[in-house]
Amino acid sequence: MFSFIKKIWHSIMIFAMAVVFSYFLFFLFLHPLNLVFFLGDKLRAATGLTNSATVPANPINQLALQLDEKQQQLDQREQALNDQAAKLAGQNNFWNNGLLLAIILALVVLGVLVILNFYFDRRREKELEILAQRESEEAVVEEEKNDE
């Protein structure tokens, strides 16, 4: 009974140590799968095994190579066109063509005109109040003259 518990406990401890070791490697930026691939590459290099196999040249292989080269050239051209399109899109944005500046300038001018309109309205109201007050004073003075 105790030997069975010891075996289970031993297995659990080994598993726990493997987990702790994996986390340790992970925090060192050494992922366990990368280590396995590295060790596998070293083992294959030591035994002389390789990942590639060669096929004798034939017309189909030559055509496939030409197609791959052509595809790479097309991909490079596409990337160059995408870069150029992004560059042109960056040049023709809202800030560079002056439209935003014109809109902001127009809004500022309109704001100044609205403020001036309020100022002149207030000034005219004060002048009208002063005139009305003078007229009422004159009317009072005339009434006093008429009463005498």
Sequence and secondary structure as in RCSB ss.txt:
>XXXX:A:sequence
MFSFIKKIWHSIMIFAMAVVFSYFLFFLFLHPLNLVFFLGDKLRAATGLTNSATVPANPINQLALQLDEKQQQLD
QREQALNDQAAKLAGQNNFWNNGLLLAIILALVVLGVLVILNFYFDRRREKELEILAQRESEEAVVEEEKNDE
>XXXX:A:secstr
 HHHHHHHHHHHHHHHHHHHHHHHHHHTT  HHHHHHHHHHHHHHHHT  S       HHHHHHHHHHHHHHHHH
HHHHHHHHHHHHHHHHTSTTTTSHHHHHHHHHHHHHHHHHHHHHHHHHHHHHHHHHHHHHHHHHHHHHHHHH 
